């Protein structure tokens, strides 16, 4: 498979220019001989492998469309005593996140959807065990989420499915009057990101990228310190998703299908920028006084998955039909309107310890994570890293209120769910919005284009259409009165 394959595959579109998933489903059988050539496979949350959408990368940056609605920047949720939630996708992620929704006061899980009935039954039992009414279930194939979204008793739809489905599900939720939160990435193409921005503005429904790393304890502490001026004028930052996933990507029981591995046959750029980009964007008030304007990316050869397959996969395994083009290590430089630089890295196919890098530097010093260390003037002056724990007083109020939160990833998952549900119950502005979702995800197609163009810079669209020039609140929130 050549590098042009992600652009060369044809897709059918609907009258509004969006891709028809059903049209691709119908043509999958004829394309089955093209190993991974832009075709997505996998069920909603975790089920058996099945055909999904073509996902070619955009070949150019779409111009900013004329705004048809009103900006969603600074728009609060409607206040409500109980947030009624529908969950789509109950695999590894959705199946664990339901515990956190059930742990938050004032949240009711109303409906569940996944084509794997056993997953839905297990999740429904958790709801009943929590003392809530038995939820409605939707297990009739990959399109049954549409029926969940049509319900009149749901306020928020949580999407935790393979990437191939994120865009259509977010779109369907908003068109049915629901706020929606989507696991990373929110979509895979620039035209889809623009459609989600437009839909959020027209429907007056929030579409948020559920970026849990923004709620990490270190990230939230650095955020408050940066906004208080402890780093001086901000100059540079870095974030990454460097996580050895080789074993998991070839494990059919973990992803229950090759959907994630197949993205390595389609794109060469940063497939998962959100974990690294989101926190640093928050430090720098991207979309709230600054904005990301361009990205330049380079990528190494794609060797890691092939070498792993050679050592671990038996002859005749379906993976031997796949040709991997995704760079083992992608490095991108994002430039902001204020001249700051953000370095992004992505590597899931070579052996290395886990790291999101998470660094921030300014005129008064620097913080770096993995391992955690800090150096600030005038506190330090001996050219030696200092202990970050000395700055615990700068913890965000969420971490002071919930010092030992439940859930995975060190508690950041619970913090994310708690805060989002709190904003909905109290009628607050969400910590981040559809413009952040689009900005944090734009490196997926743009890094691919930059690598194909020999590292040529690609312009990042202004999804806010000028609203970024206005300072406004974000993650660095004030503790509300309940």
LOLOSE-670627 format. One record per residue (C-alpha): residue in three letters; x, y, z. Coordinates in steps of 0.5 Angstrom, whole numbers. Layout:
N
<'ala'; <X; Y; Z>>
...
END
This chain:
482
<'unk'; <0; 0; 0>>
<'unk'; <3; 7; -2>>
<'unk'; <3; 13; 2>>
<'unk'; <-3; 16; -2>>
<'unk'; <-8; 11; 0>>
<'unk'; <-11; 15; 5>>
<'unk'; <-13; 20; 0>>
<'unk'; <-14; 16; -6>>
<'unk'; <-20; 12; -3>>
<'unk'; <-27; 14; -5>>
<'unk'; <-32; 16; -1>>
<'unk'; <-40; 17; -2>>
<'unk'; <-43; 23; 1>>
<'unk'; <-50; 26; 3>>
<'unk'; <-53; 32; 1>>
<'unk'; <-50; 36; 7>>
<'unk'; <-43; 33; 5>>
<'unk'; <-42; 29; 10>>
<'unk'; <-40; 21; 9>>
<'unk'; <-45; 16; 9>>
<'unk'; <-43; 10; 14>>
<'unk'; <-48; 6; 11>>
<'unk'; <-46; 7; 4>>
<'unk'; <-39; 5; 6>>
<'unk'; <-42; -1; 10>>
<'unk'; <-45; -4; 3>>
<'unk'; <-38; -3; -1>>
<'unk'; <-34; -6; 4>>
<'unk'; <-34; -13; 2>>
<'unk'; <-31; -11; -5>>
<'unk'; <-26; -8; -2>>
<'unk'; <-24; -13; 3>>
<'unk'; <-18; -15; -1>>
<'unk'; <-15; -8; 1>>
<'unk'; <-11; -10; 7>>
<'unk'; <-13; -4; 12>>
<'unk'; <-13; 1; 6>>
<'unk'; <-17; 6; 9>>
<'unk'; <-23; 2; 12>>
<'unk'; <-25; 2; 19>>
<'unk'; <-27; -5; 23>>
<'unk'; <-29; -6; 30>>
<'unk'; <-36; -5; 34>>
<'unk'; <-39; 0; 38>>
<'unk'; <-35; -1; 44>>
<'unk'; <-31; -7; 44>>
<'unk'; <-35; -12; 40>>
<'unk'; <-33; -17; 34>>
<'unk'; <-29; -14; 28>>
<'unk'; <-34; -11; 23>>
<'unk'; <-34; -6; 17>>
<'unk'; <-34; 2; 19>>
<'unk'; <-33; 8; 15>>
<'unk'; <-27; 10; 10>>
<'unk'; <-23; 15; 13>>
<'unk'; <-19; 19; 8>>
<'unk'; <-15; 25; 11>>
<'unk'; <-17; 31; 8>>
<'unk'; <-12; 34; 3>>
<'unk'; <-13; 41; 4>>
<'unk'; <-15; 46; 10>>
<'unk'; <-22; 48; 9>>
<'unk'; <-23; 55; 9>>
<'unk'; <-27; 58; 15>>
<'unk'; <-34; 57; 13>>
<'unk'; <-39; 62; 15>>
<'unk'; <-42; 62; 22>>
<'unk'; <-49; 60; 21>>
<'unk'; <-51; 60; 29>>
<'unk'; <-48; 64; 35>>
<'unk'; <-41; 62; 38>>
<'unk'; <-42; 57; 44>>
<'unk'; <-36; 60; 47>>
<'unk'; <-38; 62; 54>>
<'unk'; <-45; 59; 54>>
<'unk'; <-47; 55; 60>>
<'unk'; <-51; 49; 61>>
<'unk'; <-58; 49; 63>>
<'unk'; <-59; 48; 70>>
<'unk'; <-62; 41; 72>>
<'unk'; <-63; 37; 79>>
<'unk'; <-61; 31; 75>>
<'unk'; <-57; 29; 69>>
<'unk'; <-60; 24; 65>>
<'unk'; <-54; 20; 61>>
<'unk'; <-54; 15; 56>>
<'unk'; <-48; 11; 54>>
<'unk'; <-46; 9; 48>>
<'unk'; <-40; 4; 48>>
<'unk'; <-39; -1; 53>>
<'unk'; <-32; -4; 52>>
<'unk'; <-26; -3; 56>>
<'unk'; <-27; 5; 57>>
<'unk'; <-34; 5; 57>>
<'unk'; <-35; -1; 61>>
<'unk'; <-31; 2; 67>>
<'unk'; <-33; 9; 66>>
<'unk'; <-40; 7; 68>>
<'unk'; <-38; 6; 75>>
<'unk'; <-36; 14; 75>>
<'unk'; <-42; 16; 73>>
<'unk'; <-46; 12; 78>>
<'unk'; <-41; 15; 83>>
<'unk'; <-43; 22; 82>>
<'unk'; <-49; 25; 86>>
<'unk'; <-55; 28; 81>>
<'unk'; <-53; 23; 75>>
<'unk'; <-58; 18; 73>>
<'unk'; <-56; 13; 67>>
<'unk'; <-62; 12; 63>>
<'unk'; <-60; 8; 57>>
<'unk'; <-54; 4; 55>>
<'unk'; <-52; 2; 48>>
<'unk'; <-47; -4; 45>>
<'unk'; <-48; -9; 40>>
<'unk'; <-45; -14; 45>>
<'unk'; <-51; -16; 49>>
<'unk'; <-46; -19; 54>>
<'unk'; <-43; -12; 55>>
<'unk'; <-50; -8; 56>>
<'unk'; <-52; -14; 61>>
<'unk'; <-46; -13; 65>>
<'unk'; <-47; -5; 65>>
<'unk'; <-54; -5; 67>>
<'unk'; <-53; -10; 73>>
<'unk'; <-48; -4; 75>>
<'unk'; <-54; 1; 75>>
<'unk'; <-59; -3; 78>>
<'unk'; <-54; -5; 84>>
<'unk'; <-53; 3; 85>>
<'unk'; <-60; 3; 86>>
<'unk'; <-62; 6; 80>>
<'unk'; <-68; 4; 75>>
<'unk'; <-66; -1; 70>>
<'unk'; <-64; 3; 64>>
<'unk'; <-66; 2; 57>>
<'unk'; <-62; -2; 53>>
<'unk'; <-60; -2; 45>>
<'unk'; <-56; -8; 42>>
<'unk'; <-59; -8; 35>>
<'unk'; <-53; -7; 31>>
<'unk'; <-48; -2; 30>>
<'unk'; <-54; 3; 28>>
<'unk'; <-58; 3; 35>>
<'unk'; <-55; 9; 38>>
<'unk'; <-59; 13; 33>>
<'unk'; <-65; 10; 37>>
<'unk'; <-62; 12; 44>>
<'unk'; <-60; 19; 42>>
<'unk'; <-68; 20; 40>>
<'unk'; <-70; 19; 47>>
<'unk'; <-73; 25; 50>>
<'unk'; <-71; 23; 57>>
<'unk'; <-63; 24; 56>>
<'unk'; <-59; 30; 57>>
<'unk'; <-52; 28; 56>>
<'unk'; <-49; 22; 51>>
<'unk'; <-43; 19; 53>>
<'unk'; <-39; 16; 47>>
<'unk'; <-34; 11; 48>>
<'unk'; <-33; 7; 42>>
<'unk'; <-28; 6; 36>>
<'unk'; <-25; 12; 33>>
<'unk'; <-29; 11; 26>>
<'unk'; <-36; 12; 30>>
<'unk'; <-34; 18; 34>>
<'unk'; <-36; 24; 29>>
<'unk'; <-43; 20; 27>>
<'unk'; <-45; 19; 34>>
<'unk'; <-43; 26; 36>>
<'unk'; <-47; 29; 30>>
<'unk'; <-53; 25; 31>>
<'unk'; <-53; 26; 39>>
<'unk'; <-53; 34; 37>>
<'unk'; <-58; 33; 32>>
<'unk'; <-63; 30; 37>>
<'unk'; <-62; 36; 42>>
<'unk'; <-57; 32; 47>>
<'unk'; <-50; 35; 49>>
<'unk'; <-45; 30; 48>>
<'unk'; <-38; 28; 50>>
<'unk'; <-33; 24; 46>>
<'unk'; <-27; 20; 48>>
<'unk'; <-21; 22; 44>>
<'unk'; <-20; 24; 38>>
<'unk'; <-27; 27; 37>>
<'unk'; <-26; 26; 29>>
<'unk'; <-21; 24; 24>>
<'unk'; <-22; 29; 19>>
<'unk'; <-22; 37; 18>>
<'unk'; <-29; 37; 15>>
<'unk'; <-32; 33; 20>>
<'unk'; <-29; 38; 26>>
<'unk'; <-32; 44; 22>>
<'unk'; <-39; 40; 22>>
<'unk'; <-38; 39; 29>>
<'unk'; <-37; 46; 31>>
<'unk'; <-43; 48; 26>>
<'unk'; <-47; 43; 29>>
<'unk'; <-46; 45; 36>>
<'unk'; <-47; 53; 34>>
<'unk'; <-53; 51; 31>>
<'unk'; <-56; 46; 36>>
<'unk'; <-54; 50; 42>>
<'unk'; <-51; 44; 45>>
<'unk'; <-44; 43; 47>>
<'unk'; <-40; 38; 44>>
<'unk'; <-34; 36; 49>>
<'unk'; <-27; 32; 48>>
<'unk'; <-27; 28; 54>>
<'unk'; <-20; 29; 55>>
<'unk'; <-18; 26; 62>>
<'unk'; <-11; 28; 62>>
<'unk'; <-13; 36; 63>>
<'unk'; <-16; 33; 70>>
<'unk'; <-9; 30; 72>>
<'unk'; <-7; 33; 79>>
<'unk'; <0; 35; 76>>
<'unk'; <-3; 38; 70>>
<'unk'; <-8; 42; 74>>
<'unk'; <-3; 44; 79>>
<'unk'; <2; 47; 74>>
<'unk'; <-5; 50; 70>>
<'unk'; <-6; 54; 77>>
<'unk'; <2; 56; 78>>
<'unk'; <2; 58; 70>>
<'unk'; <-4; 63; 71>>
<'unk'; <-1; 66; 77>>
<'unk'; <5; 68; 74>>
<'unk'; <10; 63; 77>>
<'unk'; <13; 61; 70>>
<'unk'; <13; 68; 68>>
<'unk'; <12; 70; 61>>
<'unk'; <10; 63; 58>>
<'unk'; <15; 61; 52>>
<'unk'; <14; 53; 50>>
<'unk'; <11; 47; 53>>
<'unk'; <11; 40; 51>>
<'unk'; <6; 34; 51>>
<'unk'; <6; 27; 48>>
<'unk'; <3; 20; 48>>
<'unk'; <9; 15; 48>>
<'unk'; <6; 9; 50>>
<'unk'; <8; 2; 48>>
<'unk'; <1; -1; 45>>
<'unk'; <4; -7; 41>>
<'unk'; <2; -12; 45>>
<'unk'; <-5; -9; 46>>
<'unk'; <-6; -8; 39>>
<'unk'; <-5; -15; 37>>
<'unk'; <-9; -18; 42>>
<'unk'; <-16; -19; 40>>
<'unk'; <-19; -20; 47>>
<'unk'; <-17; -13; 49>>
<'unk'; <-19; -8; 43>>
<'unk'; <-24; -14; 40>>
<'unk'; <-22; -13; 33>>
<'unk'; <-16; -10; 29>>
<'unk'; <-20; -3; 29>>
<'unk'; <-14; 1; 33>>
<'unk'; <-8; -3; 29>>
<'unk'; <-11; -1; 22>>
<'unk'; <-11; 6; 23>>
<'unk'; <-3; 5; 23>>
<'unk'; <-5; 3; 15>>
<'unk'; <-8; 9; 14>>
<'unk'; <-4; 15; 17>>
<'unk'; <3; 17; 18>>
<'unk'; <2; 23; 23>>
<'unk'; <0; 24; 30>>
<'unk'; <-6; 19; 31>>
<'unk'; <-7; 21; 39>>
<'unk'; <-5; 28; 40>>
<'unk'; <-10; 30; 45>>
<'unk'; <-7; 27; 52>>
<'unk'; <-1; 32; 50>>
<'unk'; <-4; 38; 47>>
<'unk'; <-10; 39; 51>>
<'unk'; <-6; 40; 58>>
<'unk'; <-1; 45; 55>>
<'unk'; <-6; 49; 51>>
<'unk'; <-10; 50; 57>>
<'unk'; <-3; 53; 61>>
<'unk'; <-3; 57; 55>>
<'unk'; <-10; 59; 54>>
<'unk'; <-11; 57; 47>>
<'unk'; <-17; 59; 45>>
<'unk'; <-18; 64; 50>>
<'unk'; <-13; 69; 49>>
<'unk'; <-8; 65; 44>>
<'unk'; <-9; 60; 39>>
<'unk'; <-5; 55; 35>>
<'unk'; <-4; 57; 28>>
<'unk'; <1; 52; 25>>
<'unk'; <4; 45; 25>>
<'unk'; <10; 42; 23>>
<'unk'; <11; 35; 23>>
<'unk'; <16; 30; 22>>
<'unk'; <16; 22; 22>>
<'unk'; <21; 16; 23>>
<'unk'; <20; 10; 19>>
<'unk'; <14; 5; 21>>
<'unk'; <18; -1; 23>>
<'unk'; <16; -3; 30>>
<'unk'; <9; -6; 29>>
<'unk'; <12; -11; 23>>
<'unk'; <18; -13; 28>>
<'unk'; <13; -14; 33>>
<'unk'; <8; -18; 28>>
<'unk'; <15; -22; 26>>
<'unk'; <16; -25; 33>>
<'unk'; <9; -26; 36>>
<'unk'; <4; -27; 31>>
<'unk'; <3; -34; 27>>
<'unk'; <3; -35; 20>>
<'unk'; <-4; -34; 17>>
<'unk'; <-6; -29; 22>>
<'unk'; <-10; -23; 19>>
<'unk'; <-5; -18; 21>>
<'unk'; <0; -21; 16>>
<'unk'; <-4; -18; 10>>
<'unk'; <-3; -11; 13>>
<'unk'; <2; -6; 11>>
<'unk'; <4; -1; 16>>
<'unk'; <5; 7; 14>>
<'unk'; <4; 10; 21>>
<'unk'; <11; 13; 23>>
<'unk'; <14; 10; 30>>
<'unk'; <15; 16; 33>>
<'unk'; <12; 23; 30>>
<'unk'; <14; 30; 33>>
<'unk'; <11; 36; 31>>
<'unk'; <12; 43; 33>>
<'unk'; <6; 48; 34>>
<'unk'; <6; 55; 33>>
<'unk'; <1; 60; 37>>
<'unk'; <-1; 67; 35>>
<'unk'; <4; 69; 41>>
<'unk'; <10; 66; 38>>
<'unk'; <10; 60; 43>>
<'unk'; <12; 53; 41>>
<'unk'; <9; 47; 43>>
<'unk'; <12; 40; 42>>
<'unk'; <8; 34; 41>>
<'unk'; <10; 27; 40>>
<'unk'; <7; 20; 39>>
<'unk'; <10; 13; 39>>
<'unk'; <6; 7; 41>>
<'unk'; <9; 2; 37>>
<'unk'; <16; 2; 40>>
<'unk'; <19; -1; 47>>
<'unk'; <19; 5; 52>>
<'unk'; <17; 7; 59>>
<'unk'; <10; 11; 59>>
<'unk'; <11; 18; 58>>
<'unk'; <6; 24; 56>>
<'unk'; <12; 29; 57>>
<'unk'; <8; 35; 60>>
<'unk'; <13; 40; 60>>
<'unk'; <12; 48; 61>>
<'unk'; <17; 53; 60>>
<'unk'; <17; 61; 61>>
<'unk'; <22; 67; 63>>
<'unk'; <22; 65; 70>>
<'unk'; <23; 57; 70>>
<'unk'; <21; 50; 67>>
<'unk'; <17; 44; 70>>
<'unk'; <18; 37; 67>>
<'unk'; <14; 31; 68>>
<'unk'; <16; 23; 68>>
<'unk'; <19; 24; 72>>
<'unk'; <16; 30; 76>>
<'unk'; <21; 36; 77>>
<'unk'; <21; 43; 77>>
<'unk'; <26; 49; 77>>
<'unk'; <23; 56; 78>>
<'unk'; <27; 63; 80>>
<'unk'; <27; 66; 85>>
<'unk'; <26; 59; 89>>
<'unk'; <32; 56; 86>>
<'unk'; <38; 58; 84>>
<'unk'; <43; 52; 84>>
<'unk'; <42; 49; 77>>
<'unk'; <39; 43; 80>>
<'unk'; <32; 40; 80>>
<'unk'; <27; 41; 86>>
<'unk'; <21; 37; 89>>
<'unk'; <15; 39; 86>>
<'unk'; <11; 37; 92>>
<'unk'; <13; 43; 95>>
<'unk'; <8; 47; 91>>
<'unk'; <2; 42; 93>>
<'unk'; <-1; 49; 96>>
<'unk'; <-3; 50; 89>>
<'unk'; <-7; 44; 87>>
<'unk'; <-13; 46; 84>>
<'unk'; <-20; 46; 88>>
<'unk'; <-22; 40; 85>>
<'unk'; <-16; 36; 88>>
<'unk'; <-17; 39; 95>>
<'unk'; <-24; 37; 95>>
<'unk'; <-23; 30; 92>>
<'unk'; <-16; 28; 95>>
<'unk'; <-17; 21; 94>>
<'unk'; <-22; 20; 88>>
<'unk'; <-24; 13; 85>>
<'unk'; <-23; 11; 79>>
<'unk'; <-17; 10; 74>>
<'unk'; <-11; 14; 71>>
<'unk'; <-10; 16; 78>>
<'unk'; <-17; 19; 79>>
<'unk'; <-17; 24; 73>>
<'unk'; <-22; 20; 70>>
<'unk'; <-27; 21; 76>>
<'unk'; <-25; 29; 76>>
<'unk'; <-27; 29; 69>>
<'unk'; <-34; 26; 70>>
<'unk'; <-35; 30; 77>>
<'unk'; <-33; 36; 74>>
<'unk'; <-37; 36; 67>>
<'unk'; <-44; 33; 71>>
<'unk'; <-43; 39; 76>>
<'unk'; <-43; 44; 71>>
<'unk'; <-49; 41; 68>>
<'unk'; <-53; 41; 74>>
<'unk'; <-51; 48; 77>>
<'unk'; <-52; 51; 70>>
<'unk'; <-44; 53; 69>>
<'unk'; <-40; 54; 63>>
<'unk'; <-36; 47; 61>>
<'unk'; <-29; 47; 62>>
<'unk'; <-27; 46; 55>>
<'unk'; <-32; 46; 49>>
<'unk'; <-33; 44; 41>>
<'unk'; <-27; 49; 39>>
<'unk'; <-22; 46; 44>>
<'unk'; <-24; 39; 41>>
<'unk'; <-23; 41; 34>>
<'unk'; <-16; 45; 36>>
<'unk'; <-14; 39; 40>>
<'unk'; <-16; 34; 35>>
<'unk'; <-13; 38; 28>>
<'unk'; <-6; 35; 29>>
<'unk'; <-9; 28; 27>>
<'unk'; <-10; 30; 19>>
<'unk'; <-5; 36; 19>>
<'unk'; <1; 32; 22>>
<'unk'; <0; 27; 16>>
<'unk'; <-1; 32; 11>>
<'unk'; <6; 36; 14>>
<'unk'; <10; 29; 14>>
<'unk'; <7; 28; 7>>
<'unk'; <10; 35; 5>>
<'unk'; <17; 34; 7>>
<'unk'; <15; 37; 14>>
<'unk'; <12; 43; 11>>
<'unk'; <8; 47; 16>>
<'unk'; <0; 46; 15>>
<'unk'; <-5; 52; 18>>
<'unk'; <-9; 50; 24>>
<'unk'; <-16; 53; 22>>
<'unk'; <-19; 58; 27>>
<'unk'; <-25; 54; 29>>
<'unk'; <-27; 60; 34>>
<'unk'; <-28; 65; 28>>
<'unk'; <-24; 70; 32>>
<'unk'; <-27; 69; 39>>
<'unk'; <-20; 66; 41>>
<'unk'; <-18; 74; 42>>
<'unk'; <-23; 75; 48>>
<'unk'; <-20; 72; 55>>
<'unk'; <-25; 68; 58>>
<'unk'; <-25; 62; 63>>
<'unk'; <-23; 55; 62>>
<'unk'; <-20; 49; 66>>
<'unk'; <-17; 54; 72>>
<'unk'; <-24; 55; 75>>
<'unk'; <-27; 58; 81>>
<'unk'; <-30; 53; 86>>
<'unk'; <-38; 54; 85>>
<'unk'; <-43; 54; 91>>
<'unk'; <-47; 48; 91>>
END
